Amino acid sequence: MKTSSFTKRSLITFVSVFALVSVLMLLSSYRVAGRKNATSEADTLKGLKDFYKGYFPIGVAVAPNSFEGAQAELIKKHFNSLTAENVMKPGPIHPEEKRYFWDDADKIVNFAQANGMKVRGHTLCWHSQTGAWMFKDAAGNQVSKEVALARLKDHITQVVSRYKGKVYGWDVLNEAIADDRDSTKIFRESPWYKICGEEYFAKVFQWAHEADPNAVLFYNDYNTENPVKRDKIYNVLKKLLKEGVPIHGVGLQGHWNVDNPSEQNLRASIDKFSSLGLKIQITELDVSIYSSRTDTVNIGFTPSREQKQIDFYKMIFKVFREKKDLITGVTFWNVSDRRSWLDRGNKKVYPLLFDENLKPKKAYWEVVKF
């Protein structure tokens, strides 16, 4: 059977058009892939702080030895706010009544200033990591309220004054509300409370404000998403604000895990505290792969745990971005999974956005993908 010339021409035309379309589609896919690769390459040049430039500062808790090698470069690339993890706490910075130790805290402040970073001060008054001498006399007996308050005032005045103009905000009072589910038990039975009663709450903010009237002053605590504890903190702060105490913000510590808090409770806490006219900061963020309720064995960073962490980080940062008018800072507690205060022996909790090799984890890319 012979094929007509018309049929041959039609077939040739069809093949030619098909080939042309295929080439155009291939070129288009190359261009799209090129754009994707270019975006990916550009994103790797940006730091976490750059993605959130229009939202809020991104901070990290550091030690004086954090500023070495690749870790220092990671800090400079991804963060624009620093918090001293330990060396500004009362014990390390004021180990004896007549002696202050400034060197370690100075290193952090100096690094921040040299690299255009902000500094959050942590913390002025806490029941833990505070020298026993604050509460005892030379014979080892408990001091009077007057002596304790005088020592505390001196401490706050000296520390805040030294860093006036260099530290923009302070966690003035840390973890002073009781964890008990009993809503009638309000205050933690700390040495400060046992000696001074609730009177010291207002005084520590007043003294900090007197030492630096421009500093932003925070009450800082954990489990702020627990409805019972949230209400206790809210009621105490509301009362203090009504009395004219200079409190400017609430630090939600953010020591969370892949199962807690719920999005509903997180939103409720941000909204409730901000309704008092207070600034909100996430001050000590890390997300353990282990649930505090059920995990008792070292399971490790399995794919399923990794995915739960990815989903959780994605959720909380979505909330943070939506609440950007209320949130004035987010600070991670430690730099990478190489070291976390949550690690216990061989049990690592992998709570941060950078892995043990200081590389961004999958959760990092979800946090910056918006």
C-alpha positions as YAML, in Angstrom:
chain: A
units: angstrom
residues:
- id: 1
  name: MET
  ca: [0.00, 0.00, 0.00]
- id: 2
  name: LYS
  ca: [1.44, 3.41, -0.99]
- id: 3
  name: THR
  ca: [1.40, 6.46, 1.30]
- id: 4
  name: SER
  ca: [0.23, 9.63, -0.39]
- id: 5
  name: SER
  ca: [2.55, 12.66, -0.50]
- id: 6
  name: PHE
  ca: [-0.03, 14.57, 1.52]
- id: 7
  name: THR
  ca: [0.11, 12.00, 4.31]
- id: 8
  name: LYS
  ca: [3.92, 12.10, 4.26]
- id: 9
  name: ARG
  ca: [3.92, 15.91, 4.53]
- id: 10
  name: SER
  ca: [1.42, 15.78, 7.38]
- id: 11
  name: LEU
  ca: [3.52, 13.24, 9.22]
- id: 12
  name: ILE
  ca: [6.68, 15.30, 8.75]
- id: 13
  name: THR
  ca: [4.86, 18.44, 9.96]
- id: 14
  name: PHE
  ca: [3.51, 16.63, 13.01]
- id: 15
  name: VAL
  ca: [6.94, 15.26, 13.94]
- id: 16
  name: SER
  ca: [8.52, 18.68, 13.49]
- id: 17
  name: VAL
  ca: [5.93, 20.41, 15.64]
- id: 18
  name: PHE
  ca: [6.21, 17.71, 18.30]
- id: 19
  name: ALA
  ca: [9.99, 18.05, 18.35]
- id: 20
  name: LEU
  ca: [9.75, 21.83, 18.61]
- id: 21
  name: VAL
  ca: [7.27, 21.65, 21.46]
- id: 22
  name: SER
  ca: [9.47, 19.13, 23.25]
- id: 23
  name: VAL
  ca: [12.50, 21.37, 22.92]
- id: 24
  name: LEU
  ca: [10.57, 24.39, 24.20]
- id: 25
  name: MET
  ca: [9.26, 22.41, 27.15]
- id: 26
  name: LEU
  ca: [12.76, 21.18, 27.95]
- id: 27
  name: LEU
  ca: [14.17, 24.71, 27.80]
- id: 28
  name: SER
  ca: [11.36, 25.94, 30.01]
- id: 29
  name: SER
  ca: [12.06, 23.24, 32.57]
- id: 30
  name: TYR
  ca: [15.73, 24.20, 32.56]
- id: 31
  name: ARG
  ca: [14.80, 27.84, 33.19]
- id: 32
  name: VAL
  ca: [12.47, 26.88, 36.06]
- id: 33
  name: ALA
  ca: [15.11, 24.58, 37.51]
- id: 34
  name: GLY
  ca: [17.64, 27.35, 37.13]
- id: 35
  name: ARG
  ca: [15.40, 29.74, 39.03]
- id: 36
  name: LYS
  ca: [14.87, 27.19, 41.77]
- id: 37
  name: ASN
  ca: [18.59, 26.52, 42.05]
- id: 38
  name: ALA
  ca: [19.32, 30.24, 42.10]
- id: 39
  name: THR
  ca: [16.78, 30.77, 44.88]
- id: 40
  name: SER
  ca: [18.23, 27.88, 46.84]
- id: 41
  name: GLU
  ca: [21.73, 29.24, 46.43]
- id: 42
  name: ALA
  ca: [20.58, 32.70, 47.49]
- id: 43
  name: ASP
  ca: [18.83, 31.26, 50.52]
- id: 44
  name: THR
  ca: [22.01, 29.54, 51.68]
- id: 45
  name: LEU
  ca: [23.70, 32.94, 51.72]
- id: 46
  name: LYS
  ca: [21.04, 34.36, 54.03]
- id: 47
  name: GLY
  ca: [20.94, 33.86, 57.76]
- id: 48
  name: LEU
  ca: [17.96, 33.13, 59.97]
- id: 49
  name: LYS
  ca: [17.98, 36.76, 61.06]
- id: 50
  name: ASP
  ca: [17.72, 37.88, 57.41]
- id: 51
  name: PHE
  ca: [14.58, 35.83, 56.73]
- id: 52
  name: TYR
  ca: [12.98, 37.42, 59.83]
- id: 53
  name: LYS
  ca: [14.25, 40.93, 59.26]
- id: 54
  name: GLY
  ca: [10.73, 42.31, 58.92]
- id: 55
  name: TYR
  ca: [9.42, 40.39, 61.91]
- id: 56
  name: PHE
  ca: [11.63, 40.36, 65.03]
- id: 57
  name: PRO
  ca: [15.26, 39.89, 66.12]
- id: 58
  name: ILE
  ca: [16.54, 36.31, 66.26]
- id: 59
  name: GLY
  ca: [18.74, 35.65, 69.27]
- id: 60
  name: VAL
  ca: [20.84, 32.86, 70.73]
- id: 61
  name: ALA
  ca: [22.19, 32.00, 74.18]
- id: 62
  name: VAL
  ca: [25.96, 31.81, 74.23]
- id: 63
  name: ALA
  ca: [28.99, 31.25, 76.45]
- id: 64
  name: PRO
  ca: [32.31, 33.11, 76.22]
- id: 65
  name: ASN
  ca: [33.84, 30.14, 74.35]
- id: 66
  name: SER
  ca: [31.07, 30.20, 71.73]
- id: 67
  name: PHE
  ca: [33.02, 32.68, 69.64]
- id: 68
  name: GLU
  ca: [35.55, 30.27, 68.21]
- id: 69
  name: GLY
  ca: [35.98, 28.97, 64.67]
- id: 70
  name: ALA
  ca: [32.98, 27.86, 62.62]
- id: 71
  name: GLN
  ca: [30.56, 28.37, 65.50]
- id: 72
  name: ALA
  ca: [31.42, 32.07, 65.68]
- id: 73
  name: GLU
  ca: [30.74, 32.40, 61.96]
- id: 74
  name: LEU
  ca: [27.40, 30.63, 62.33]
- id: 75
  name: ILE
  ca: [26.42, 32.99, 65.15]
- id: 76
  name: LYS
  ca: [27.33, 36.06, 63.11]
- id: 77
  name: LYS
  ca: [25.45, 34.79, 60.06]
- id: 78
  name: HIS
  ca: [22.21, 33.68, 61.67]
- id: 79
  name: PHE
  ca: [21.65, 35.79, 64.80]
- id: 80
  name: ASN
  ca: [21.40, 39.48, 65.66]
- id: 81
  name: SER
  ca: [20.83, 39.24, 69.41]
- id: 82
  name: LEU
  ca: [22.83, 37.51, 72.14]
- id: 83
  name: THR
  ca: [21.93, 36.31, 75.63]
- id: 84
  name: ALA
  ca: [24.49, 35.06, 78.13]
- id: 85
  name: GLU
  ca: [23.43, 31.52, 78.92]
- id: 86
  name: ASN
  ca: [25.01, 31.55, 82.39]
- id: 87
  name: VAL
  ca: [27.67, 34.19, 83.01]
- id: 88
  name: MET
  ca: [25.29, 37.07, 83.80]
- id: 89
  name: LYS
  ca: [23.35, 35.04, 86.35]
- id: 90
  name: PRO
  ca: [23.83, 36.21, 89.96]
- id: 91
  name: GLY
  ca: [26.21, 33.47, 91.07]
- id: 92
  name: PRO
  ca: [28.77, 33.67, 88.23]
- id: 93
  name: ILE
  ca: [28.83, 37.45, 87.98]
- id: 94
  name: HIS
  ca: [28.68, 38.18, 91.75]
- id: 95
  name: PRO
  ca: [30.32, 35.18, 93.49]
- id: 96
  name: GLU
  ca: [31.08, 37.01, 96.75]
- id: 97
  name: GLU
  ca: [29.54, 39.98, 98.49]
- id: 98
  name: LYS
  ca: [32.45, 42.32, 97.82]
- id: 99
  name: ARG
  ca: [33.50, 40.83, 94.48]
- id: 100
  name: TYR
  ca: [32.07, 40.98, 90.98]
- id: 101
  name: PHE
  ca: [33.47, 38.96, 88.08]
- id: 102
  name: TRP
  ca: [32.87, 40.84, 84.83]
- id: 103
  name: ASP
  ca: [35.29, 39.22, 82.36]
- id: 104
  name: ASP
  ca: [33.02, 36.55, 80.87]
- id: 105
  name: ALA
  ca: [29.99, 38.80, 80.55]
- id: 106
  name: ASP
  ca: [32.16, 41.53, 79.03]
- id: 107
  name: LYS
  ca: [33.35, 39.12, 76.31]
- id: 108
  name: ILE
  ca: [29.77, 38.51, 75.20]
- id: 109
  name: VAL
  ca: [28.83, 42.18, 75.24]
- id: 110
  name: ASN
  ca: [32.01, 43.12, 73.37]
- id: 111
  name: PHE
  ca: [31.41, 40.46, 70.69]
- id: 112
  name: ALA
  ca: [27.87, 41.71, 70.23]
- id: 113
  name: GLN
  ca: [28.96, 45.32, 69.88]
- id: 114
  name: ALA
  ca: [31.74, 44.42, 67.44]
- id: 115
  name: ASN
  ca: [29.23, 42.62, 65.22]
- id: 116
  name: GLY
  ca: [26.23, 44.95, 65.44]
- id: 117
  name: MET
  ca: [24.17, 42.67, 67.67]
- id: 118
  name: LYS
  ca: [21.75, 43.44, 70.48]
- id: 119
  name: VAL
  ca: [22.18, 41.98, 73.98]
- id: 120
  name: ARG
  ca: [19.50, 40.67, 76.36]
- id: 121
  name: GLY
  ca: [20.57, 40.51, 80.01]
- id: 122
  name: HIS
  ca: [19.80, 37.26, 81.85]
- id: 123
  name: THR
  ca: [19.02, 37.33, 84.76]
- id: 124
  name: LEU
  ca: [19.05, 39.77, 87.70]
- id: 125
  name: CYS
  ca: [17.05, 37.88, 90.34]
- id: 126
  name: TRP
  ca: [16.66, 34.10, 90.49]
- id: 127
  name: HIS
  ca: [16.43, 31.46, 93.19]
- id: 128
  name: SER
  ca: [18.98, 29.26, 91.38]
- id: 129
  name: GLN
  ca: [22.61, 29.99, 90.44]
- id: 130
  name: THR
  ca: [22.73, 32.61, 93.17]
- id: 131
  name: GLY
  ca: [25.52, 32.66, 95.74]
- id: 132
  name: ALA
  ca: [24.52, 31.24, 99.13]
- id: 133
  name: TRP
  ca: [26.14, 34.29, 100.69]
- id: 134
  name: MET
  ca: [23.18, 36.39, 99.52]
- id: 135
  name: PHE
  ca: [20.99, 34.68, 102.11]
- id: 136
  name: LYS
  ca: [23.45, 33.97, 104.97]
- id: 137
  name: ASP
  ca: [25.47, 35.96, 107.50]
- id: 138
  name: ALA
  ca: [29.06, 35.24, 108.54]
- id: 139
  name: ALA
  ca: [27.85, 32.61, 111.02]
- id: 140
  name: GLY
  ca: [25.76, 30.83, 108.39]
- id: 141
  name: ASN
  ca: [22.44, 32.05, 109.73]
- id: 142
  name: GLN
  ca: [19.66, 33.38, 107.52]
- id: 143
  name: VAL
  ca: [19.89, 37.15, 107.13]
- id: 144
  name: SER
  ca: [17.06, 39.57, 107.81]
- id: 145
  name: LYS
  ca: [14.78, 40.88, 105.09]
- id: 146
  name: GLU
  ca: [16.53, 44.26, 105.28]
- id: 147
  name: VAL
  ca: [19.97, 42.75, 104.67]
- id: 148
  name: ALA
  ca: [18.75, 40.49, 101.85]
- id: 149
  name: LEU
  ca: [17.02, 43.37, 100.07]
- id: 150
  name: ALA
  ca: [20.06, 45.64, 100.48]
- id: 151
  name: ARG
  ca: [22.30, 43.00, 98.92]
- id: 152
  name: LEU
  ca: [19.86, 42.43, 96.08]
- id: 153
  name: LYS
  ca: [19.57, 46.14, 95.38]
- id: 154
  name: ASP
  ca: [23.34, 46.51, 95.25]
- id: 155
  name: HIS
  ca: [23.60, 43.56, 92.89]
- id: 156
  name: ILE
  ca: [20.97, 44.83, 90.47]
- id: 157
  name: THR
  ca: [22.26, 48.41, 90.55]
- id: 158
  name: GLN
  ca: [25.87, 47.39, 89.90]
- id: 159
  name: VAL
  ca: [25.11, 44.95, 87.08]
- id: 160
  name: VAL
  ca: [22.56, 47.08, 85.23]
- id: 161
  name: SER
  ca: [24.68, 50.22, 85.58]
- id: 162
  name: ARG
  ca: [27.76, 48.52, 84.14]
- id: 163
  name: TYR
  ca: [25.90, 47.54, 80.97]
- id: 164
  name: LYS
  ca: [23.70, 50.61, 80.65]
- id: 165
  name: GLY
  ca: [23.38, 51.47, 76.97]
- id: 166
  name: LYS
  ca: [24.86, 48.10, 75.97]
- id: 167
  name: VAL
  ca: [22.15, 45.72, 77.18]
- id: 168
  name: TYR
  ca: [18.78, 46.76, 75.79]
- id: 169
  name: GLY
  ca: [16.64, 44.58, 78.04]
- id: 170
  name: TRP
  ca: [16.80, 42.43, 81.16]
- id: 171
  name: ASP
  ca: [15.11, 39.33, 82.50]
- id: 172
  name: VAL
  ca: [14.72, 41.06, 85.85]
- id: 173
  name: LEU
  ca: [12.83, 38.37, 87.74]
- id: 174
  name: ASN
  ca: [13.11, 34.72, 86.74]
- id: 175
  name: GLU
  ca: [10.81, 31.80, 87.59]
- id: 176
  name: ALA
  ca: [9.23, 33.24, 90.72]
- id: 177
  name: ILE
  ca: [5.74, 31.72, 90.28]
- id: 178
  name: ALA
  ca: [4.90, 28.27, 91.64]
- id: 179
  name: ASP
  ca: [4.44, 25.33, 89.26]
- id: 180
  name: ASP
  ca: [1.78, 23.72, 91.44]
- id: 181
  name: ARG
  ca: [-1.54, 23.03, 89.78]
- id: 182
  name: ASP
  ca: [-3.12, 24.38, 92.94]
- id: 183
  name: SER
  ca: [-4.26, 27.82, 91.76]
- id: 184
  name: THR
  ca: [-4.14, 29.15, 95.32]
- id: 185
  name: LYS
  ca: [-0.39, 28.55, 95.65]
- id: 186
  name: ILE
  ca: [0.98, 31.52, 93.75]
- id: 187
  name: PHE
  ca: [4.61, 32.08, 94.67]
- id: 188
  name: ARG
  ca: [7.61, 29.77, 94.48]
- id: 189
  name: GLU
  ca: [8.96, 29.05, 97.97]
- id: 190
  name: SER
  ca: [12.39, 30.38, 97.08]
- id: 191
  name: PRO
  ca: [14.90, 31.86, 99.54]
- id: 192
  name: TRP
  ca: [13.93, 35.32, 98.28]
- id: 193
  name: TYR
  ca: [10.26, 34.72, 98.98]
- id: 194
  name: LYS
  ca: [10.87, 33.06, 102.35]
- id: 195
  name: ILE
  ca: [13.00, 35.97, 103.56]
- id: 196
  name: CYS
  ca: [11.37, 38.94, 101.82]
- id: 197
  name: GLY
  ca: [7.83, 37.85, 101.00]
- id: 198
  name: GLU
  ca: [6.18, 39.15, 97.88]
- id: 199
  name: GLU
  ca: [7.61, 42.61, 98.53]
- id: 200
  name: TYR
  ca: [10.75, 41.91, 96.49]
- id: 201
  name: PHE
  ca: [8.76, 41.45, 93.25]
- id: 202
  name: ALA
  ca: [8.12, 45.15, 92.81]
- id: 203
  name: LYS
  ca: [11.47, 46.26, 94.18]
- id: 204
  name: VAL
  ca: [13.65, 44.37, 91.68]
- id: 205
  name: PHE
  ca: [11.92, 46.07, 88.76]
- id: 206
  name: GLN
  ca: [12.11, 49.47, 90.41]
- id: 207
  name: TRP
  ca: [15.83, 49.11, 91.09]
- id: 208
  name: ALA
  ca: [16.56, 47.95, 87.54]
- id: 209
  name: HIS
  ca: [14.56, 50.85, 86.14]
- id: 210
  name: GLU
  ca: [16.43, 53.34, 88.31]
- id: 211
  name: ALA
  ca: [19.77, 51.95, 87.12]
- id: 212
  name: ASP
  ca: [18.79, 52.17, 83.44]
- id: 213
  name: PRO
  ca: [15.52, 53.98, 82.67]
- id: 214
  name: ASN
  ca: [15.77, 53.00, 78.98]
- id: 215
  name: ALA
  ca: [16.11, 49.25, 79.51]
- id: 216
  name: VAL
  ca: [13.17, 46.98, 78.66]
- id: 217
  name: LEU
  ca: [12.33, 44.93, 81.76]
- id: 218
  name: PHE
  ca: [10.90, 41.40, 81.59]
- id: 219
  name: TYR
  ca: [9.39, 38.84, 83.88]
- id: 220
  name: ASN
  ca: [10.67, 35.47, 82.57]
- id: 221
  name: ASP
  ca: [9.27, 31.97, 83.21]
- id: 222
  name: TYR
  ca: [8.61, 28.50, 81.81]
- id: 223
  name: ASN
  ca: [5.34, 26.55, 81.46]
- id: 224
  name: THR
  ca: [3.65, 29.83, 80.60]
- id: 225
  name: GLU
  ca: [1.34, 27.89, 78.25]
- id: 226
  name: ASN
  ca: [-0.06, 25.85, 81.13]
- id: 227
  name: PRO
  ca: [-3.44, 27.51, 81.80]
- id: 228
  name: VAL
  ca: [-3.13, 27.36, 85.62]
- id: 229
  name: LYS
  ca: [0.38, 28.80, 85.77]
- id: 230
  name: ARG
  ca: [-0.45, 31.27, 83.00]
- id: 231
  name: ASP
  ca: [-3.29, 32.70, 85.07]
- id: 232
  name: LYS
  ca: [-1.10, 32.96, 88.17]
- id: 233
  name: ILE
  ca: [1.55, 34.93, 86.27]
- id: 234
  name: TYR
  ca: [-1.08, 37.08, 84.59]
- id: 235
  name: ASN
  ca: [-2.75, 38.02, 87.87]
- id: 236
  name: VAL
  ca: [0.54, 38.87, 89.60]
- id: 237
  name: LEU
  ca: [1.71, 41.04, 86.69]
- id: 238
  name: LYS
  ca: [-1.67, 42.74, 86.41]
- id: 239
  name: LYS
  ca: [-1.52, 43.69, 90.08]
- id: 240
  name: LEU
  ca: [2.05, 45.00, 89.81]
- id: 241
  name: LEU
  ca: [1.26, 47.02, 86.71]
- id: 242
  name: LYS
  ca: [-1.74, 48.55, 88.46]
- id: 243
  name: GLU
  ca: [0.64, 49.63, 91.23]
- id: 244
  name: GLY
  ca: [2.86, 51.34, 88.68]
- id: 245
  name: VAL
  ca: [5.72, 48.86, 88.76]
- id: 246
  name: PRO
  ca: [7.90, 49.28, 85.63]
- id: 247
  name: ILE
  ca: [7.39, 45.91, 83.93]
- id: 248
  name: HIS
  ca: [7.54, 46.08, 80.15]
- id: 249
  name: GLY
  ca: [7.39, 42.51, 78.93]
- id: 250
  name: VAL
  ca: [6.98, 38.80, 79.54]
- id: 251
  name: GLY
  ca: [9.53, 36.19, 78.51]
- id: 252
  name: LEU
  ca: [7.96, 32.89, 77.48]
- id: 253
  name: GLN
  ca: [10.92, 30.56, 77.88]
- id: 254
  name: GLY
  ca: [9.95, 28.10, 75.18]
- id: 255
  name: HIS
  ca: [11.59, 24.97, 76.60]
- id: 256
  name: TRP
  ca: [9.17, 22.80, 74.65]
- id: 257
  name: ASN
  ca: [8.98, 19.34, 73.10]
- id: 258
  name: VAL
  ca: [7.42, 17.91, 69.97]
- id: 259
  name: ASP
  ca: [4.12, 17.30, 71.80]
- id: 260
  name: ASN
  ca: [3.76, 20.45, 73.86]
- id: 261
  name: PRO
  ca: [2.44, 23.13, 73.90]
- id: 262
  name: SER
  ca: [-0.56, 22.96, 71.63]
- id: 263
  name: GLU
  ca: [-1.07, 25.73, 69.12]
- id: 264
  name: GLN
  ca: [-4.19, 26.77, 71.00]
- id: 265
  name: ASN
  ca: [-2.35, 27.18, 74.31]
- id: 266
  name: LEU
  ca: [0.55, 29.00, 72.68]
- id: 267
  name: ARG
  ca: [-1.77, 31.50, 71.04]
- id: 268
  name: ALA
  ca: [-3.74, 31.94, 74.25]
- id: 269
  name: SER
  ca: [-0.61, 32.80, 76.25]
- id: 270
  name: ILE
  ca: [0.65, 35.36, 73.74]
- id: 271
  name: ASP
  ca: [-2.76, 36.99, 73.58]
- id: 272
  name: LYS
  ca: [-3.37, 36.99, 77.33]
- id: 273
  name: PHE
  ca: [-0.07, 38.56, 78.35]
- id: 274
  name: SER
  ca: [-0.10, 41.08, 75.52]
- id: 275
  name: SER
  ca: [-3.58, 42.18, 76.65]
- id: 276
  name: LEU
  ca: [-1.79, 43.77, 79.62]
- id: 277
  name: GLY
  ca: [0.11, 45.98, 77.20]
- id: 278
  name: LEU
  ca: [3.30, 43.93, 77.68]
- id: 279
  name: LYS
  ca: [5.85, 43.03, 75.05]
- id: 280
  name: ILE
  ca: [6.19, 39.30, 74.37]
- id: 281
  name: GLN
  ca: [9.48, 37.53, 73.77]
- id: 282
  name: ILE
  ca: [10.29, 33.87, 73.31]
- id: 283
  name: THR
  ca: [13.42, 33.83, 75.42]
- id: 284
  name: GLU
  ca: [14.84, 30.30, 75.68]
- id: 285
  name: LEU
  ca: [13.62, 28.32, 72.69]
- id: 286
  name: ASP
  ca: [14.47, 24.66, 72.15]
- id: 287
  name: VAL
  ca: [12.29, 21.74, 71.06]
- id: 288
  name: SER
  ca: [13.22, 18.33, 72.45]
- id: 289
  name: ILE
  ca: [12.43, 15.28, 70.32]
- id: 290
  name: TYR
  ca: [11.29, 13.57, 73.53]
- id: 291
  name: SER
  ca: [7.92, 14.02, 75.15]
- id: 292
  name: SER
  ca: [8.25, 14.71, 78.87]
- id: 293
  name: ARG
  ca: [5.19, 12.56, 79.49]
- id: 294
  name: THR
  ca: [6.11, 9.29, 77.80]
- id: 295
  name: ASP
  ca: [9.74, 9.11, 76.71]
- id: 296
  name: THR
  ca: [12.05, 7.48, 79.19]
- id: 297
  name: VAL
  ca: [14.51, 5.72, 76.85]
- id: 298
  name: ASN
  ca: [17.13, 7.01, 74.44]
- id: 299
  name: ILE
  ca: [15.32, 6.48, 71.14]
- id: 300
  name: GLY
  ca: [17.54, 8.78, 69.10]
- id: 301
  name: PHE
  ca: [16.90, 11.15, 66.22]
- id: 302
  name: THR
  ca: [14.72, 8.81, 64.21]
- id: 303
  name: PRO
  ca: [12.95, 9.90, 60.98]
- id: 304
  name: SER
  ca: [9.60, 9.95, 62.78]
- id: 305
  name: ARG
  ca: [10.99, 12.11, 65.62]
- id: 306
  name: GLU
  ca: [12.61, 14.39, 63.09]
- id: 307
  name: GLN
  ca: [9.31, 14.85, 61.28]
- id: 308
  name: LYS
  ca: [7.48, 15.66, 64.51]
- id: 309
  name: GLN
  ca: [10.12, 18.28, 65.29]
- id: 310
  name: ILE
  ca: [9.83, 19.73, 61.78]
- id: 311
  name: ASP
  ca: [6.05, 19.98, 62.13]
- id: 312
  name: PHE
  ca: [6.30, 21.58, 65.56]
- id: 313
  name: TYR
  ca: [8.85, 24.20, 64.54]
- id: 314
  name: LYS
  ca: [6.78, 24.97, 61.46]
- id: 315
  name: MET
  ca: [3.70, 25.49, 63.65]
- id: 316
  name: ILE
  ca: [5.26, 27.74, 66.26]
- id: 317
  name: PHE
  ca: [6.99, 30.01, 63.78]
- id: 318
  name: LYS
  ca: [3.77, 30.35, 61.83]
- id: 319
  name: VAL
  ca: [2.18, 31.59, 65.06]
- id: 320
  name: PHE
  ca: [5.15, 33.89, 65.78]
- id: 321
  name: ARG
  ca: [4.91, 35.48, 62.33]
- id: 322
  name: GLU
  ca: [1.18, 36.01, 62.70]
- id: 323
  name: LYS
  ca: [1.81, 37.63, 66.09]
- id: 324
  name: LYS
  ca: [4.73, 39.78, 64.91]
- id: 325
  name: ASP
  ca: [3.05, 42.95, 66.18]
- id: 326
  name: LEU
  ca: [3.13, 41.48, 69.70]
- id: 327
  name: ILE
  ca: [6.43, 39.56, 69.66]
- id: 328
  name: THR
  ca: [9.62, 41.61, 69.90]
- id: 329
  name: GLY
  ca: [12.21, 38.83, 69.90]
- id: 330
  name: VAL
  ca: [12.83, 35.08, 69.62]
- id: 331
  name: THR
  ca: [15.95, 33.64, 71.28]
- id: 332
  name: PHE
  ca: [17.21, 30.06, 70.91]
- id: 333
  name: TRP
  ca: [18.77, 28.44, 73.96]
- id: 334
  name: ASN
  ca: [22.14, 27.24, 72.63]
- id: 335
  name: VAL
  ca: [23.56, 27.34, 69.13]
- id: 336
  name: SER
  ca: [23.33, 23.82, 67.74]
- id: 337
  name: ASP
  ca: [22.71, 20.17, 68.58]
- id: 338
  name: ARG
  ca: [26.44, 19.86, 69.23]
- id: 339
  name: ARG
  ca: [25.65, 20.99, 72.79]
- id: 340
  name: SER
  ca: [22.38, 21.56, 74.60]
- id: 341
  name: TRP
  ca: [21.78, 22.15, 78.29]
- id: 342
  name: LEU
  ca: [19.09, 19.46, 77.96]
- id: 343
  name: ASP
  ca: [21.55, 16.68, 77.07]
- id: 344
  name: ARG
  ca: [22.04, 14.13, 79.83]
- id: 345
  name: GLY
  ca: [25.01, 11.78, 79.49]
- id: 346
  name: ASN
  ca: [24.63, 9.86, 76.23]
- id: 347
  name: LYS
  ca: [21.03, 10.95, 75.81]
- id: 348
  name: LYS
  ca: [20.89, 13.83, 73.34]
- id: 349
  name: VAL
  ca: [17.65, 15.63, 72.61]
- id: 350
  name: TYR
  ca: [18.54, 17.36, 69.29]
- id: 351
  name: PRO
  ca: [16.44, 20.44, 70.10]
- id: 352
  name: LEU
  ca: [17.81, 23.13, 67.77]
- id: 353
  name: LEU
  ca: [17.79, 24.14, 64.11]
- id: 354
  name: PHE
  ca: [21.46, 23.34, 63.46]
- id: 355
  name: ASP
  ca: [22.93, 19.84, 63.72]
- id: 356
  name: GLU
  ca: [26.11, 18.63, 65.39]
- id: 357
  name: ASN
  ca: [28.10, 19.67, 62.32]
- id: 358
  name: LEU
  ca: [26.61, 23.19, 62.49]
- id: 359
  name: LYS
  ca: [24.55, 22.58, 59.35]
- id: 360
  name: PRO
  ca: [20.89, 23.62, 58.98]
- id: 361
  name: LYS
  ca: [18.47, 20.77, 59.71]
- id: 362
  name: LYS
  ca: [15.32, 20.10, 57.71]
- id: 363
  name: ALA
  ca: [13.38, 21.98, 60.40]
- id: 364
  name: TYR
  ca: [15.45, 25.09, 59.62]
- id: 365
  name: TRP
  ca: [14.26, 25.14, 56.01]
- id: 366
  name: GLU
  ca: [10.64, 24.86, 57.11]
- id: 367
  name: VAL
  ca: [11.11, 27.77, 59.53]
- id: 368
  name: VAL
  ca: [12.41, 30.04, 56.74]
- id: 369
  name: LYS
  ca: [9.98, 28.83, 54.05]
- id: 370
  name: PHE
  ca: [7.17, 31.38, 54.08]
...
